[in-house]
Amino acid sequence: MKASLKKKKIEAILASLEDGTSFIKACKAADVNQATFWKWRQKSKPLDDKVLEILNSRTQTVEDALFSNAVKGNVTAQIFWLKNRAPDRWKDRYEQQLGGEVKIEPLKVVISKDDD
């Protein structure tokens, strides 16, 4: 593949990813096999960094939406936010550490016959 065509395909994939398209659809739209795009990423740190930057941006968008919904009173969003942002204060279960020793001894079974 010519370098200029490869560059155009990479630019198309990145633009699709920035628009929120999945990897599968972005690669398909650019007529590039996913495995090929993965290899390109492995060989090019700047390309991989750009893809990771796009994914991080998506994560930030979801975090912002979650926070916005929590502030608007969405109780589920509030619980999720608090449990993940302040887990030391907001959790469903508490773990206790107990000291000491546990001994397991064999069980002795005695069967006796009653004489009637």
C-alpha positions in Angstrom: 0.0 0.0 0.0 1.3 3.4 -0.9 2.3 5.7 2.0 -0.2 8.4 0.9 -3.1 5.9 0.8 -2.1 4.4 4.1 -2.0 8.0 5.6 -5.5 8.8 4.2 -6.9 5.5 5.6 -5.4 6.2 9.1 -6.8 9.8 9.0 -10.2 8.4 8.1 -10.1 5.8 10.9 -9.0 8.5 13.4 -11.8 10.9 12.3 -14.4 8.1 12.6 -13.1 7.2 16.1 -13.3 10.9 17.1 -16.9 10.9 16.0 -17.6 8.0 18.4 -17.6 5.1 15.8 -16.4 1.7 17.0 -13.1 0.3 15.8 -14.9 -2.3 13.7 -17.0 0.3 11.9 -14.1 2.8 11.5 -11.8 0.2 10.0 -14.6 -1.2 7.7 -15.5 2.3 6.5 -11.8 2.9 5.6 -11.5 -0.6 4.0 -8.8 -1.6 6.4 -8.7 -4.9 8.3 -8.7 -4.5 12.1 -5.6 -6.7 12.4 -3.8 -4.4 10.0 -4.8 -1.3 11.9 -3.6 -3.0 15.1 -0.2 -3.7 13.5 0.1 -0.1 12.4 -0.6 1.0 15.9 2.1 -1.4 17.3 4.6 -0.1 14.8 3.8 3.6 15.3 3.9 5.1 18.9 2.5 8.4 17.7 -0.5 6.6 16.1 -1.1 4.5 19.2 -0.8 7.6 21.4 -3.4 9.3 19.2 -5.8 6.4 19.4 -5.4 6.3 23.2 -6.0 10.0 23.4 -9.3 9.6 21.5 -10.3 6.7 23.8 -9.5 8.8 26.9 -11.6 11.6 25.5 -14.5 9.3 25.1 -14.0 8.2 28.8 -14.0 11.8 29.9 -17.2 12.5 27.9 -18.9 9.6 29.8 -17.6 10.8 33.1 -18.9 14.3 32.5 -22.3 12.9 31.5 -22.4 10.7 34.6 -21.5 13.6 36.9 -24.1 15.8 35.2 -26.8 13.2 35.7 -25.7 12.8 39.3 -26.0 16.5 39.9 -29.5 16.5 38.3 -30.7 14.0 40.9 -30.2 10.7 39.2 -29.8 8.5 42.3 -28.1 5.6 40.4 -25.6 8.0 38.9 -25.0 9.5 42.4 -24.4 6.1 43.9 -22.1 5.0 41.1 -20.1 8.2 41.3 -19.7 8.1 45.1 -18.7 4.4 45.2 -16.0 4.9 42.5 -14.8 8.3 43.6 -14.8 7.8 47.4 -14.8 4.1 48.0 -13.4 4.4 51.5 -16.6 6.2 52.5 -19.2 4.7 50.1 -19.3 1.0 49.8 -21.8 -1.8 50.4 -19.7 -4.1 52.4 -16.9 -3.8 55.0 -14.2 -6.3 55.4 -12.9 -7.2 58.8 -9.5 -8.7 59.5 -9.5 -11.2 62.4 -6.5 -12.4 64.2 -5.9 -15.8 65.7 -5.5 -19.3 64.6 -8.0 -21.9 63.2 -7.3 -25.5 64.0 -9.1 -28.3 62.1 -9.0 -31.6 63.8 -10.2 -35.0 62.5 -13.7 -35.9 63.4 -14.2 -39.1 65.4 -17.4 -41.0 64.8 -18.5 -43.6 67.3 -21.5 -45.8 66.5 -22.9 -47.8 69.4 -25.7 -50.3 69.4 -28.3 -50.0 72.1 -29.1 -53.2 73.9 -32.8 -53.4 74.5 
